[in-house]
Amino acid sequence: MARPRKQPEITAEMLLRAYSIGLFPMAEDAEAEHLFWVEPEERGIFPLDGLVISKSLAKTVRSDRFEVVADRDFAATMRACAGRHTTWINAEILRLYGELHEHGFAHSVEAYEDGACVGGLYGVSLGAAFFGESMFHGARDASKVALVHLVARLNLGGFRLLDAQFITPHLTSLGAVEIPRAEYLEKLRDAVGGEADFDAYPPAQAMSGARALELARGGTSLANL
């Protein structure tokens, strides 16, 4: 009887190559030993000039209720995103994206309240593309505020594409749209071949809500300087 083939180990380099051609990995659940590759027929993206910011969300962002920074605790942000009843984030995902973060290709945006991280998100940066992976919230609107700050940082840094993978009603309400694979791949090639700087605004420095709103709504970016 033939033995089942052992799945080849996925490396951080392989993961970046996969993102560059439109693939991303998932696990069946937190306990799964293996990953599988996903390439949706219809891809969700956030147009970087089309984030929908309601009046109530803008008020929350502007209030600076949350201190929002980047990359303060990437690993904890990933673990928080994985801490759901059902999740596609397993130990291998945690390992791989931790390596990408160590090499400057993965980033988190975190919202703090009274010193505790109460919301955030993480994703992968490659060229002028940012691939949003997951988000979480432990306080009302914390993940939405983190998203506004992410778009602000991406616009400032000259990014061209914010990938959302799959569309949900929640993401649609924030401005995400769905496009066919062929159109996505065209946008992806353009973005991956470009240059952008996630650290255009110092990661450890909290951005004011007023500045984040200005940038998220299309304020000055490196690409326009």
Buried (B, 14 or more C-beta within 10 A) or exposed (E): EEEEEEEEEBEBEBBBEBBBEBEBBBBBEBEBEEBEEBEBEEBBBBEBEBBEBEEEBBEBBBEBBBBBBBBBBBEEBBEBBBEEEEBBBBEBBBEBBBBBBEEEBBBBBBBBBEEEBBBBBBBBBBBBBBBBBBBBBBBEBBBBBBBBBBBBBBBBBBBBBBBBBEBEEEBBEBBBBBBEBEEBBEBBBBBBEBEBBBBBBEBEEBBEBEBBBBBBBBBEBBBEE
